[in-house]
Structures are given as structure tokens and as C-alpha cells.
Amino acid sequence: MIENIQFDERGLVTAVVQDANTKEVLTVAYMNKESLAKTIDSGETWFYSRSRQELWHKGATSGHTQQVVSIKADCDQDALIVEVLPTGPACHNGTISCFTEVIQQKEKVGSVDIVSKLARVIEKREQEMPEGAYTTYLFDKGIDKICKKVGEEATEVVIGAKNRDAEEVKWEAADLIYHLLVLLQEQKVSIYDVLHVLEKRHEEK
């Protein structure tokens, strides 16, 4: 497959690195034939530094390696998307993604990436247990309280649906998703494992 990749006149191909779970774009780097081969063989990302003119293994110094899930080429075979499971920030500045500078932002729309962001916040709440936070309260009260809230919010969604109240359904569904994420965190079940189950069911059909 490497032989089909259309490297440019410098022997490089653009590699867009994307989180395999959240689908967030983490960084854009470059690969030559050797670094692409190393990436495939090792299962972790290797790139080519244009400034240093040498190969570099992502995470070799920081420990923030990227486990490769898939590598896809575009229709012209001259650009790659590398889906990874990162063990830490992708950016040398310490941020999850290199893309943090907003040039233009119009009115925000709903996006599934809020699920991963919320899951990370809930995990952090359980670790730090900040005083006064509602999530801390839930973890402090334990599984019975969390299960009760999931049941209550599910019922509220049903009531809103029966009343044909779209606004109520929207808000109560948001409450249900939040409390379900708290439940998953308490049970140490990853939301991505749940999504994987859905993917497998979809594939089987």
C-alpha cells in the first residue's frame, strides 16, 4: 500500500492525525516513506521533521505516544488520515490538540464531541472531588443515588415525549445523558466501549 502513496517532490505526504474515539483533529504532520513504514510496523506514529530533516517518534521524549488504529489515504493518495489513541496531549504546548486558536466562530451547533468532553470532566470530578460540584455530590452519595437519578431522568424524557413537548424532551434527554455518563464512570465502563457495542451491532446488520 505504501507504494501507492503519492509523495511530493520532497518525498513527503501530509498526515492528519485524528483521535480515533473523539474524532478531534489532533495535529497535522508529515511522513516520508520510512516514517510511514515505521508507523505501520510499530503501531505508533512516526513523522518526518522538515526543520530538523530527520525522523521523530511521537512521544519518544514526552511519553505521549499515539497508538495507531487506522491509516486512510484520500482519493488521490496524496494525503493521509491517521486515527490514533493518544496517551497524552498531542501538542508540545500541552494541549490535547494543536488546533486551539480560533480565527472565526459563528453560532455553535450541537456536536457529538461534547460527549467526550463531558466524560473527561466527569472523570476528573471523581478523581479530584471538588467541594460544591454536583458531580462530586453524586459520587459521594454513591451508586444508589446515581441509579435513582438515571431512572428519574429517563422517566422525565418519557413524560416529555408523551406530552409531545419537544423542548422538555431536549432538556430532559440532556439530563439523562449526563447522569448516564456519571453512572458509566462510577462503573468504570468507558463510553467508547458502549459506542463500540453499537458499532458492532450496526456492522452485524
ChimeraX attribute file (.defattr): number of C-alpha atoms within 10 A of each C-alpha:
attribute: neighborCount
match mode: 1-to-1
recipient: residues
	/A:1	6
	/A:2	12
	/A:3	7
	/A:4	10
	/A:5	18
	/A:6	15
	/A:7	18
	/A:8	11
	/A:9	7
	/A:10	8
	/A:11	12
	/A:12	22
	/A:13	23
	/A:14	17
	/A:15	22
	/A:16	18
	/A:17	24
	/A:18	24
	/A:19	22
	/A:20	18
	/A:21	18
	/A:22	15
	/A:23	14
	/A:24	16
	/A:25	19
	/A:26	22
	/A:27	16
	/A:28	16
	/A:29	17
	/A:30	20
	/A:31	25
	/A:32	23
	/A:33	17
	/A:34	15
	/A:35	20
	/A:36	22
	/A:37	15
	/A:38	17
	/A:39	21
	/A:40	16
	/A:41	10
	/A:42	12
	/A:43	15
	/A:44	20
	/A:45	26
	/A:46	26
	/A:47	24
	/A:48	21
	/A:49	14
	/A:50	13
	/A:51	6
	/A:52	8
	/A:53	8
	/A:54	11
	/A:55	17
	/A:56	16
	/A:57	16
	/A:58	18
	/A:59	18
	/A:60	10
	/A:61	9
	/A:62	10
	/A:63	11
	/A:64	16
	/A:65	21
	/A:66	25
	/A:67	20
	/A:68	21
	/A:69	15
	/A:70	13
	/A:71	16
	/A:72	13
	/A:73	16
	/A:74	10
	/A:75	8
	/A:76	9
	/A:77	15
	/A:78	16
	/A:79	20
	/A:80	21
	/A:81	17
	/A:82	23
	/A:83	24
	/A:84	23
	/A:85	16
	/A:86	22
	/A:87	12
	/A:88	15
	/A:89	19
	/A:90	23
	/A:91	15
	/A:92	11
	/A:93	9
	/A:94	10
	/A:95	13
	/A:96	18
	/A:97	19
	/A:98	16
	/A:99	13
	/A:100	10
	/A:101	6
	/A:102	6
	/A:103	5
	/A:104	5
	/A:105	6
	/A:106	5
	/A:107	4
	/A:108	6
	/A:109	5
	/A:110	6
	/A:111	7
	/A:112	9
	/A:113	12
	/A:114	11
	/A:115	15
	/A:116	17
	/A:117	11
	/A:118	15
	/A:119	18
	/A:120	13
	/A:121	13
	/A:122	24
	/A:123	18
	/A:124	14
	/A:125	19
	/A:126	18
	/A:127	10
	/A:128	10
	/A:129	17
	/A:130	13
	/A:131	10
	/A:132	8
	/A:133	10
	/A:134	12
	/A:135	22
	/A:136	19
	/A:137	17
	/A:138	20
	/A:139	20
	/A:140	13
	/A:141	11
	/A:142	13
	/A:143	15
	/A:144	10
	/A:145	15
	/A:146	22
	/A:147	15
	/A:148	12
	/A:149	18
	/A:150	20
	/A:151	14
	/A:152	16
	/A:153	21
	/A:154	19
	/A:155	14
	/A:156	19
	/A:157	22
	/A:158	16
	/A:159	15
	/A:160	19
	/A:161	16
	/A:162	10
	/A:163	11
	/A:164	11
	/A:165	12
	/A:166	12
	/A:167	11
	/A:168	17
	/A:169	19
	/A:170	13
	/A:171	14
	/A:172	22
	/A:173	18
	/A:174	14
	/A:175	19
	/A:176	20
	/A:177	16
	/A:178	19
	/A:179	24
	/A:180	20
	/A:181	23
	/A:182	25
	/A:183	22
	/A:184	18
	/A:185	18
	/A:186	17
	/A:187	10
	/A:188	10
	/A:189	12
	/A:190	13
	/A:191	17
	/A:192	13
	/A:193	11
	/A:194	11
	/A:195	12
	/A:196	13
	/A:197	12
	/A:198	12
	/A:199	11
	/A:200	10
	/A:201	10
	/A:202	9
	/A:203	8
	/A:204	7
	/A:205	5
